Amino acid sequence: MTPHRREVAVPHLTHDLLADLALGNAAAGGADEALRHLARCGPCRGRLARLDRVVAAAHGIEEPDLPAAPPERVWREILRELTPPSGNAEPAG
């Protein structure tokens, strides 16, 4: 009878550590161990690859890509909608 080998659950890398690696912070605590884990863990490699794409996209942002402030008329309309109507109407209650 062959003894069954028990699988030991290996904890996956934390989001913080994966983010540090994606940002190029190779000196992040536990980087050597994390790289060894990545070599054998497909799910963590996939998460790191997705974070790498986000970091690459963020580094590619230029001034024209940034959102513009809305026109002044938008703020006036918001203020108008938030300001209670003037008058002598008593609050419902």
C-alpha positions as CSV (number, residue, x, y, z in Angstrom):
1,M,0.0,0.0,0.0
2,T,1.4,3.4,-1.0
3,P,1.2,6.1,1.6
4,H,-0.8,9.1,0.5
5,R,1.1,12.3,0.3
6,R,-0.6,15.1,2.1
7,E,-0.8,18.4,0.3
8,V,0.3,21.3,2.5
9,A,-1.5,24.5,1.9
10,V,0.9,27.2,1.0
11,P,-0.3,30.7,1.7
12,H,-0.5,32.9,-1.3
13,L,1.4,36.2,-1.5
14,T,-0.4,39.2,0.0
15,H,-1.8,41.9,-2.2
16,D,0.7,44.4,-0.6
17,L,3.7,42.2,-1.5
18,L,2.4,41.7,-5.0
19,A,1.9,45.4,-5.4
20,D,5.4,46.1,-4.2
21,L,6.8,43.7,-6.7
22,A,4.8,45.1,-9.5
23,L,6.0,48.6,-8.6
24,G,9.6,47.4,-8.8
25,N,10.2,47.4,-5.0
26,A,12.3,44.2,-5.2
27,A,13.7,45.1,-1.8
28,A,10.3,44.6,-0.3
29,G,10.4,42.3,2.8
30,G,10.4,38.7,1.8
31,A,11.1,39.3,-1.9
32,D,13.4,36.3,-2.3
33,E,10.8,34.0,-0.8
34,A,8.1,35.7,-2.8
35,L,10.0,35.0,-6.1
36,R,10.4,31.4,-5.1
37,H,6.7,31.2,-4.4
38,L,5.9,32.8,-7.8
39,A,8.0,30.2,-9.6
40,R,5.6,27.5,-8.5
41,C,2.3,29.3,-8.0
42,G,0.2,30.0,-11.1
43,P,-2.6,32.0,-9.3
44,C,0.0,34.4,-7.8
45,R,1.8,34.8,-11.1
46,G,-1.5,35.7,-12.7
47,R,-2.3,38.3,-10.0
48,L,1.2,39.8,-10.4
49,A,0.8,39.9,-14.2
50,R,-2.5,41.8,-13.9
51,L,-0.8,44.3,-11.4
52,D,2.1,44.6,-13.8
53,R,-0.3,45.7,-16.6
54,V,-2.0,48.2,-14.3
55,V,1.4,49.7,-13.3
56,A,2.5,49.9,-17.0
57,A,-0.7,51.6,-17.9
58,A,-0.4,54.1,-15.0
59,H,3.2,54.9,-16.0
60,G,2.0,55.6,-19.6
61,I,-0.5,58.4,-18.4
62,E,0.3,61.8,-19.8
63,E,-1.2,65.2,-19.1
64,P,-3.9,65.0,-21.7
65,D,-5.1,61.7,-20.2
66,L,-5.9,63.4,-16.8
67,P,-9.5,64.4,-16.2
68,A,-10.5,68.0,-16.7
69,A,-12.4,70.0,-14.2
70,P,-16.1,70.4,-15.1
71,P,-17.3,73.7,-16.5
72,E,-18.5,76.3,-13.9
73,R,-22.1,75.8,-15.1
74,V,-22.0,72.3,-13.7
75,W,-21.0,73.5,-10.2
76,R,-23.7,76.2,-10.4
77,E,-26.3,73.5,-11.2
78,I,-25.2,71.3,-8.4
79,L,-25.4,74.2,-6.0
80,R,-28.9,75.1,-7.2
81,E,-30.1,71.5,-6.7
82,L,-28.6,71.3,-3.2
83,T,-29.8,74.7,-2.0
84,P,-33.3,74.5,-0.4
85,P,-35.8,76.8,-2.1
86,S,-36.3,80.2,-0.5
87,G,-39.7,81.0,0.7
88,N,-41.9,80.6,3.7
89,A,-42.9,77.0,3.2
90,E,-42.8,75.1,6.5
91,P,-41.0,71.8,6.6
92,A,-43.2,68.8,6.2
93,G,-43.6,66.9,9.4
